[in-house]
Amino acid sequence: MYEGAVQNLIDELGRLPGVGPKSAQRIAFHLLAAETADVHRLVNALVAVKERVRFCAVCGNIAEETQCRICRDPRRDDTVICVVEEPKDVVAIERTREFRGRYHVLGGAISPIEGVGPDDLRVKELMARLSEGRVTEVILATDPNLEGEATATYLARLLKPMGLKVTRLASGLPVGGDLEYADEVTLGRAFEGRRALDF
Amino acid sequence: MSLYRDEGIVLRTQDLGEADRIVTLLTRRTGLVRAVGKGVRRTRSRFGARLEPFTHIDVQLHAGKSLDVVTQVDTLHAYGSVLVTDYPRYTAGVAMLETAEKVVSVEKDPALRQFLLLWGGLRTLAEGAHDPRLVLDAYLLRSLAVAGYAPALEECAHCGVPGPHREFAVHAGGMVCSLCRPAGSVKPSPAAVALMVALLRGDWESADASAERDRTECSGLVAAYLQWHLENGVRSLRLVERA
């Protein structure tokens, strides 16, 4: 045990994900030895994230104003909405530069075993957005695992009567992988979703 | 036995660190096993969808101090890909997986009958020949029966006098006669009780012919009975949807 402030810092750092007692101690001593200005920068960044960052009123992405950068952008296509689980997924899709529509962040996936049902996600908000009538296509981009698939199935069933085009991201073989290591479900999906090569 | 091989069903997965996952398996020979699947969450993982819930797998594990490590895995049946396309069947299936984990509860204590029961249950659910809620209720009743908590349905749970009796008391262990009837007993319809008997015995002909009202009542009784006997309730039961 160290003296008050140092031990306090170690305890607080140790509560972060992936940081064990030894790592917490190492970070604490690094901060103790660091320049005061560096530590202040870190403190300011931590405070700013709690004070300034909130969730976008439209899509649920993280934002610094009422609406996020993507919802404010007038060049975006209003007719397509891509539904994702987490704000991290928005960043991942943005990196591809393939998608120019809007997003909707659900805030997780349906996971009955964790007690998370459709009512715990931003499904109602999605339905409200769709009822405005501008959207013609909904892309379901939840994770390609069981919970993500179940969420996509649930949403697809809900959206069907609205007469929209509902699409799901393709599943298949990862680029740069080996066919022989692909599992049966993934390889099966790749076969289902095969496409003609047009030259 | 630092390296061992078994056959099992993936019950649940929890993220661990950057790209790993802890998978809980109900295996044929070893019972409940918690193991680490290294790098499963990476898109280029060699395990891929094999360690997703509902998958029946042939697996090689390395015994560790607290958690085992999955070294090789092959799919025997991927029930998940079928169940996930139908929301009511999926939610019923999740409740089955969660119940299996809670009923077996002790790690590495062989539970062959529970494994076979779960396997059969998932197979039936995936085939889609019966109402998913009936399959779930049949599984819950039989799983409790195998664990030693079979409800007394045709005799009094307290004094053993043969029935039929009219009242059901969850905390007494099933149907009770008018003399033993404790406070808080309920009077289910005879048809709902008959459905419970049919599900426990595997009499699908009678079960499939049952009325929707009796199915709902039967599900309520089974859920109450299950939650009473398991130390921690089954959370996913709340989210099971009727077909």
Contacts between the chains, C-beta under 8 A, distances in Angstrom:
chain1	res1	chain2	res2	distance
A	18	B	17	6.2
A	18	B	18	7.6
A	110	B	239	7.8
A	112	B	91	5.6
A	112	B	94	4.4
A	112	B	95	6.9
A	112	B	98	7.6
A	112	B	235	7.0
A	112	B	236	3.4
A	112	B	238	7.8
A	112	B	239	4.2
A	112	B	240	7.5
A	113	B	12	5.7
A	113	B	94	5.6
A	113	B	97	7.1
A	113	B	98	5.1
A	113	B	235	6.6
A	113	B	236	5.1
A	114	B	235	7.3
A	115	B	235	4.4
A	115	B	236	7.5
A	115	B	238	7.4
A	115	B	239	7.7
A	117	B	238	7.4
A	117	B	239	4.5
A	145	B	49	7.8
A	145	B	52	6.1
A	146	B	52	4.9
A	146	B	53	5.3
A	146	B	54	6.9
A	146	B	80	5.2
A	146	B	84	6.0
A	149	B	80	8.0
A	149	B	84	4.3
A	150	B	84	5.3
A	150	B	87	6.9
A	150	B	90	5.0
A	153	B	84	6.0
A	153	B	85	6.0
A	153	B	86	7.2
A	153	B	87	5.4
A	153	B	90	7.0
A	154	B	87	5.2
A	157	B	87	6.2
A	174	B	43	4.8
A	174	B	44	4.9
A	176	B	44	6.9
A	177	B	44	5.3
A	181	B	46	4.6
A	181	B	48	7.8
A	182	B	48	6.5
A	183	B	47	7.1
A	183	B	48	3.5
A	183	B	49	4.9
A	183	B	50	4.7
A	183	B	75	6.2
A	184	B	49	7.8
A	184	B	50	7.8
A	184	B	75	4.8
A	184	B	78	6.2
A	185	B	48	7.2
A	185	B	49	4.0
A	185	B	50	7.8
A	185	B	52	7.7
A	185	B	75	7.2
A	185	B	78	5.0
A	185	B	80	7.7
A	185	B	81	5.2
A	186	B	48	5.1
A	186	B	49	5.6
A	188	B	81	7.4
